[in-house]
């Protein structure tokens, strides 16, 4: 890679740091609020206590989003907020509105919907909804971390009591 190009990329990354921090903070609100429905969906999705406990650490680097039951839980949780269509794919308008309902949610809405949609397209050929959703979630987590919008656990813990 040319050194001029490296400087341009580095400059753009530095310029976006405050925005990335802001969107990670918004993501902490979305995560905390969304996560409040997990207990309601535990039995319906067949989530074991062990997997459920791990799910609380979704954004941790070492947490692997692989269990089909997590996909079922995400579907159930999403349905509580009308974030999915009947085919267990994201409802774009409702997702935008949901994210925008949080403080500074407009900073995150477009990016989050774009990332989820791109991940959904990658796994569109999987018929089993729970399996497709868990793969989409794993893809989204990876892409959100790459974009710098994944929240730190301390951020999520700081806003949990609000929800």
C-alpha positions as CSV (number, residue, x, y, z in Angstrom):
1,X,0.0,0.0,0.0
2,X,1.4,3.4,-0.9
3,X,2.5,5.6,2.0
4,X,0.3,8.5,0.9
5,X,-2.7,6.2,0.9
6,X,-1.8,5.0,4.4
7,X,-1.7,8.6,5.6
8,X,-5.1,9.3,4.1
9,X,-6.6,6.2,5.7
10,X,-5.0,6.9,9.0
11,X,-6.3,10.5,8.9
12,X,-9.8,9.4,8.1
13,X,-9.7,6.9,10.9
14,X,-8.5,9.5,13.4
15,X,-11.2,11.9,12.2
16,X,-13.9,9.3,12.8
17,X,-12.8,8.3,16.4
18,X,-15.3,10.6,18.2
19,X,-18.1,9.4,15.9
20,X,-17.2,5.8,16.5
21,X,-17.1,6.3,20.2
22,X,-20.5,8.0,20.0
23,X,-22.0,5.1,18.0
24,X,-20.5,2.5,20.4
25,X,-22.2,4.4,23.3
26,X,-25.5,4.3,21.4
27,X,-25.0,0.6,20.7
28,X,-24.6,0.1,24.5
29,X,-28.1,1.5,25.0
30,X,-29.5,-0.7,22.2
31,X,-27.8,-3.8,23.6
32,X,-29.0,-3.1,27.2
33,X,-32.6,-2.4,26.2
34,X,-32.8,-5.3,23.7
35,X,-31.2,-7.7,26.3
36,X,-33.9,-7.1,28.8
37,X,-36.2,-9.4,26.8
38,X,-33.7,-12.3,27.0
39,X,-35.3,-13.9,30.1
40,X,-38.7,-13.7,28.5
41,X,-37.4,-15.6,25.5
42,X,-35.2,-18.2,27.4
43,X,-37.8,-20.9,27.6
44,X,-39.4,-20.3,24.1
45,X,-36.0,-20.5,22.4
46,X,-34.7,-23.5,24.4
47,X,-31.8,-21.5,25.7
48,X,-29.9,-23.4,28.5
49,X,-28.8,-21.4,31.6
50,X,-25.2,-21.7,30.5
51,X,-25.7,-20.3,27.0
52,X,-28.0,-17.6,28.4
53,X,-25.3,-16.5,30.8
54,X,-22.8,-16.4,28.0
55,X,-25.2,-14.4,25.8
56,X,-25.0,-11.6,28.4
57,X,-21.4,-11.2,27.1
58,X,-22.3,-11.1,23.4
59,X,-19.8,-8.3,22.7
60,X,-16.8,-9.9,24.4
61,X,-14.1,-10.8,22.0
62,X,-14.0,-14.4,23.1
63,X,-17.7,-15.0,22.9
64,X,-18.6,-17.1,19.9
65,X,-22.1,-16.6,18.4
66,X,-22.6,-20.2,17.2
67,X,-25.5,-21.8,19.1
68,X,-28.7,-22.3,17.1
69,X,-30.7,-21.5,20.2
70,X,-29.2,-18.0,20.3
71,X,-30.7,-17.4,16.9
72,X,-34.1,-18.6,18.2
73,X,-33.7,-16.2,21.2
74,X,-32.7,-13.3,18.9
75,X,-35.9,-13.9,16.8
76,X,-38.0,-14.0,20.0
77,X,-36.4,-10.8,21.3
78,X,-36.7,-9.0,18.0
79,X,-40.3,-9.9,17.8
80,X,-40.9,-8.2,21.1
81,X,-40.0,-4.9,19.4
82,X,-41.4,-5.8,15.9
83,X,-37.9,-5.7,14.5
84,X,-38.3,-8.7,12.2
85,X,-40.7,-9.5,9.4
86,X,-42.6,-12.8,9.4
87,X,-39.7,-14.5,7.5
88,X,-37.3,-13.7,10.4
89,X,-35.5,-11.0,8.4
90,X,-35.0,-7.5,9.6
91,X,-37.9,-5.0,9.3
92,X,-35.8,-2.1,8.1
93,X,-38.2,0.7,9.0
94,X,-38.9,-0.6,12.4
95,X,-35.2,-1.2,13.1
96,X,-34.4,2.4,12.1
97,X,-37.2,3.7,14.4
98,X,-36.0,1.5,17.3
99,X,-32.4,2.6,17.1
100,X,-33.4,6.2,16.7
101,X,-35.4,6.0,19.9
102,X,-32.2,5.9,21.9
103,X,-30.1,9.0,22.7
104,X,-28.1,9.9,19.6
105,X,-29.6,6.8,17.8
106,X,-29.6,8.7,14.5
107,X,-25.8,8.3,14.6
108,X,-26.0,4.6,14.5
109,X,-29.2,3.8,12.7
110,X,-28.0,3.7,9.1
111,X,-24.8,1.8,9.9
112,X,-26.5,-0.8,12.0
113,X,-29.2,-1.5,9.5
114,X,-26.7,-1.6,6.6
115,X,-24.5,-4.1,8.5
116,X,-27.4,-6.4,9.5
117,X,-28.8,-6.3,6.0
118,X,-25.4,-7.2,4.4
119,X,-25.0,-10.1,6.8
120,X,-28.6,-11.3,6.1
121,X,-27.8,-11.4,2.4
122,X,-24.7,-13.6,3.1
123,X,-26.9,-16.3,4.7
124,X,-30.1,-15.8,2.8
125,X,-30.0,-19.4,1.5
126,X,-30.3,-21.0,5.0
127,X,-33.8,-22.2,5.4
128,X,-33.8,-22.8,9.2
129,X,-34.6,-19.4,10.6
130,X,-32.7,-19.8,13.9
131,X,-29.6,-21.0,12.2
132,X,-29.7,-18.2,9.7
133,X,-30.2,-15.6,12.4
134,X,-27.4,-16.8,14.6
135,X,-25.0,-16.7,11.5
136,X,-26.3,-13.2,10.7
137,X,-25.7,-12.2,14.4
138,X,-22.1,-13.5,14.3
139,X,-21.5,-11.7,11.1
140,X,-23.0,-8.5,12.5
141,X,-20.9,-8.7,15.6
142,X,-17.7,-9.1,13.6
143,X,-18.6,-6.3,11.3
144,X,-19.6,-4.0,14.1
145,X,-16.3,-4.6,15.8
146,X,-14.5,-3.9,12.6
147,X,-16.4,-0.6,12.2
148,X,-15.7,0.4,15.8
149,X,-19.3,0.5,16.9
150,X,-19.3,-2.5,19.2
151,X,-19.7,-1.3,22.8
152,X,-17.4,-2.2,25.6
153,X,-19.0,-4.2,28.4
154,X,-18.5,-1.3,30.8
155,X,-20.6,0.9,28.6
156,X,-23.4,-1.6,28.6
157,X,-23.2,-2.1,32.4
158,X,-23.3,1.7,32.8
159,X,-26.7,2.0,31.0
160,X,-28.4,-1.2,32.2
161,X,-30.2,0.4,35.1
162,X,-31.9,2.8,32.6
163,X,-33.8,-0.1,31.1
